[in-house]
Structure formats: C-alpha cells, structure tokens
C-alpha cells in the first residue's frame, strides 16, 4: 500500500450528564465561556484539572473505547474535541462542546479505558492538513513542528519518517564488562536499561504519535498500555544480548510491529537524544 495524501465559570456537580441512549456519566466539572475559548485559556483549564498530566486527543477515526463512546453520547451533542488523561486511577475525560455563541468544557471521570487490544493498522487515506496540522510545511515532503524546530517529518508515498533531536548533556553510559557480571548484576542492569528505554518510548509517543492526527487506528493512550504494545516492544533477552556484545549498538529498536496492511512501524533511539519513528510500505 502507498500512503495516499490529499494535496468562565467553574461548576462542580454531583449530578450526571446523560442522553437517553447513554448510561449516565458523572460530571466532575464544567467550564463555560460566552465566546469560543482561546487556545491559551483552553489549555490552562485542561492543565489545571489534569494537574499538568498528559492530555491525549481522541481520534474519531481510531478504535472506540466503550467507556469513551458512552461519555461522548452522554454529552447530548457532538463535541468539537475530546481529550483523555489516563495517568490516574480513574481516567479523566474532557470534551469541548459548542454552546450558543460560546463553548462548554465538560470533565467526567471514566471507570476505565476498556477497548480490547487490536492489531495495529494505518489509515489508507490521510489528509496532510489533518495529520500534520501542528506542523508547517517547508518543502513538498518535509514538515517541521510549529513549536519544536527539532521535530521534523519527511513524508512520501513509500515512507513517513519522524526525527527528533535533543542531545543529552550526559550520553548514555554503556558497560563494556557486562558479560563478566553475576546473574543478579546482569538482571539489575537489564532492568535499568529497560526502564530507560520505556522512558524514551514515552517521549517518542509524545513527539511522534501525539503531535499527529489520524495515522493509526490505536488511540494515543493505547500506545502506553502494556497489553497493547508489549508484543512489539524490545524484550529482556534482546536487550541482554545487546548489552552482552560489550559495545553500543548505535540504536536501540524499542518498538517494531507489522501492521494489518503489511507496513512496518519502528521506533528507534540512540540513547543520546536522537529518536525516530519510521513507517514504510511493504
């Protein structure tokens, strides 16, 4: 398959928001504005309620978590945008809804994010104005993030390549004497490196997945859930073999998966501030 591109007031409630066809979802808070929210005000409210957490935008083309679909139905009106914050005991749902000449921002708590894991899939047709709306186009095939000049994308019919460069002050240390260590020491080092790669993976998700829209069928939060990503994530024995070689591999392939359509999706990091996501056609 080729990639086909087309060239305020706070009200805390103990009640529930619901529509006749949806199960009532408890409302945590509502913010109303007599005119559309400015971007600055909108994200101030999201950050305030989310306590600085990682808000992820819901993709209408993506897999529908039943809990999220129910919360959307509960609104009684089609939302302009929906976000999810998953890093808490009860995931937080936020929706922006038109209200007269203004807008309403509604927050609800969800019992869980409950979609069953599905194989990774790419959307066959992608509108660059949607996919790369947070980027500016600098050449026929190159896009640069509007807020981060060091985050770039090269997109062709055969490949999409994201690259992020943010050099670390202290390069990742590599133990050349790994093979001489005890089993306990080896396991501890593998765990230490694995924790580091999971952190790198989370940074890549923010940079590559959350800065684009409508590429994958997985919602942004699915990429963080072990039951979704673990089959394609680097394994302990793979990492131990890399460490046993006694020298830096240059790059760690952190995540590698083949999609339903046969495309290859690879996240790589060198451990020293360079990371990339490459999507290639079969």
Secondary structure, 3 states (H helix, E strand, C coil): CCCEEECCEEEECCCEECCCCCCCEEEEEEEEECCCCCHHHHHHHHHHHHCCCCCEECCCCCCCCHHHHHHHHHCCCCCCEEEEECCCCCCEEEEEEEECCEEEEEEEECCCCCCCCCCCCECCEEEHHHHCCCEEEEECCEEEECCCCCEEEEECCCEEEEEEECCCCCCCCCCCCHHHCCHHHHHHHHHHHHHHHHHHHHHHHHHHHCCCCCCECCCHHHHHCHHHHHHHECCHHHHHHHHHCCCCCCCEEEEEEECCCCCEEEEEECCCCEEEEEEECC
